[in-house]
Amino acid sequence: MIAAALLLADTPAATPAAPPAPTVPAAANAAQTAPAKTAAATSTDRVVCKTESVTGSMFPKKVCYSTQQAAERRQDERQNLEKIQNLSH
């Protein structure tokens, strides 16, 4: 039984042929990816990652935000802190 399976696996008909890879000139491929890299590098929407402490856990959690999301989160946290401080007075 195992020998029959091995014999069938060795036949060329049992293994599907991989489709040929598309041929793109290297210069055209580099030209397509170069603007994307420069646009991402100059964009203000880069990703910022940091580790945050999790209450009740010894393991920190890695969180990533775009620069705009990080600024919005800092502003929201600041507003929440001010609300809490104003309630205690």
C-alpha positions as CSV (number, residue, x, y, z in Angstrom):
1,M,0.0,0.0,0.0
2,I,2.7,2.5,1.0
3,A,4.9,1.3,-2.0
4,A,2.0,2.0,-4.4
5,A,1.6,5.5,-3.0
6,L,5.3,6.2,-3.4
7,L,5.2,5.0,-7.0
8,L,2.3,7.2,-7.8
9,A,3.9,10.2,-6.1
10,D,7.0,9.7,-8.3
11,T,5.1,9.9,-11.6
12,P,5.1,13.3,-13.4
13,A,1.3,13.2,-13.8
14,A,0.8,13.1,-10.0
15,T,2.6,16.4,-9.5
16,P,0.9,19.5,-11.0
17,A,3.2,21.7,-13.1
18,A,3.8,25.2,-11.7
19,P,2.7,28.0,-13.9
20,P,5.6,29.9,-15.5
21,A,6.6,33.0,-13.7
22,P,5.8,36.3,-15.5
23,T,8.9,37.9,-17.0
24,V,9.2,41.5,-16.1
25,P,12.4,43.4,-16.9
26,A,14.4,44.3,-13.8
27,A,14.5,48.0,-14.7
28,A,10.7,48.1,-15.0
29,N,10.2,46.3,-11.7
30,A,12.6,48.7,-9.9
31,A,10.9,51.7,-11.5
32,Q,7.5,50.5,-10.1
33,T,8.8,50.0,-6.5
34,A,11.0,53.0,-6.3
35,P,8.3,55.7,-6.1
36,A,6.4,53.6,-3.5
37,K,9.5,53.5,-1.3
38,T,10.2,57.2,-1.5
39,A,6.5,58.1,-1.0
40,A,6.4,55.9,2.1
41,A,9.7,57.4,3.5
42,T,8.5,61.0,3.0
43,S,4.9,60.4,4.2
44,T,3.8,61.6,7.6
45,D,1.9,58.4,8.0
46,R,4.7,56.3,9.1
47,V,4.2,53.6,11.7
48,V,5.3,54.0,15.3
49,C,5.6,51.0,17.6
50,K,6.1,50.9,21.4
51,T,5.6,48.5,24.2
52,E,2.9,49.2,26.8
53,S,2.4,47.7,30.2
54,V,-0.8,45.6,30.6
55,T,-2.5,45.8,34.0
56,G,-2.5,42.4,35.6
57,S,0.2,41.0,33.4
58,M,4.0,40.8,33.6
59,F,4.3,40.8,29.8
60,P,4.3,44.1,27.9
61,K,2.2,44.4,24.8
62,K,3.6,45.8,21.5
63,V,1.3,48.3,19.9
64,C,1.7,50.1,16.6
65,Y,0.0,53.2,15.3
66,S,0.5,55.6,12.5
67,T,1.8,59.0,13.5
68,Q,-1.6,60.5,13.1
69,Q,-3.3,57.8,15.2
70,A,-0.6,58.2,17.9
71,A,-1.2,62.0,18.0
72,E,-5.0,61.4,18.3
73,R,-4.5,58.9,21.0
74,R,-2.2,61.2,23.0
75,Q,-4.8,64.0,22.7
76,D,-7.6,61.7,23.9
77,E,-5.5,60.5,26.8
78,R,-4.7,64.1,27.8
79,Q,-8.4,65.1,27.7
80,N,-9.4,62.1,29.8
81,L,-6.8,62.9,32.4
82,E,-8.0,66.5,32.5
83,K,-11.6,65.3,33.0
84,I,-10.6,63.0,35.9
85,Q,-8.6,65.8,37.5
86,N,-11.5,68.3,37.2
87,L,-13.9,65.8,38.8
88,S,-11.8,65.4,41.9
89,H,-11.8,69.2,42.6
